[in-house]
Amino acid sequence: MISRCPSLLSRDLENQIIPSCHFIKTFVHSDKKLVTVLKGNPVLLLRNVEEVMSPNISMLQTYGIPKPNISILISCQPLTLMRKPVRLEVAILKANNLGFNPSSKGFIRSVGMLTQLSESTWEKKMVAYKNFGLSEGEFFLAFKLQPMFVMPSEKKIKKLMDFFVKKLGWSASVVSKYPNLMILSLERRIIPRCSVLQILFSKGILLKKDVNIPSELNKSWKAFLTKFVTKYQDEIPEVMDAQQGRIVFPGFHIESKDASQ
């Protein structure tokens, strides 16, 4: 933490750092979670956390956000509450307008994401998706399902969507139903898994119509490995090479735009 944020050494231990740690702990409840928050965000301790966060926490409560969800925000995106109250309120109002329920966990995750984006950046992200055929309604649907859908840069959005549309043969609407795909690594996760599936398709072991590809890309590493690699590696050793990224993925030849085919 100190190597990442050496300015911590200039802060008052008794009057700033310790009180700030105590304040955060009242929301995250354990030393372990406190350490996780601070390791990920050491800059928190450069300011008086209670003094800065308290007005924002009060605002969240005014808009009906329950304390457990505020705790989630502090655990996962604490810097959201270190911003100016006016910026946080804009994000809250936007989340309301998008139809989120203030008492839901999705609401607090969306607020955390919206505080990071200016209106112009939000519009640019929307345009980047629209360029691949995603409608405005589908864009909002995807954001409601996974607020981090707007986190990738415009460059990454183009790279991923280009792969999904050209290499996998999907329509853009598939991504609106499986927006979590946009926060996965193309090189480390998506391409190797597609390579494994393509080998199994080409060998006739699996039929495209029987595999929901977006769902399989979202599965945990262990679940995917067990279902498609370990099970077939003795019979088809290439699947292990594919899983490890050593085989070039040529793309699927899919007649239907349905992602499950």
Secondary structure, DSSP 4 states (H G I P E B T S, - for coil): -TTT-GGGGGS-IIIIIHHHHHHHHHHH-SHHHHHHHHHH-GGGGGS-HHHHHHHHHHHHHHTT--HHHHHHHHHH-GGGGGS-HHHHHHHHHHHHHTT--TTSHHHHHHHHHHTT--HHHHHHHHHHHHTTT--HHHHHHHHHH-GGGG-S-HHHHHHHHHIIIIIS---THHHHH-GGGGGS-IIIIIHHHHHHHHHHHHTTSS-GGG--HHHHHHS-HHHHIIIIIITTTTT-THHHHHHTT-S-------SSS-TT-
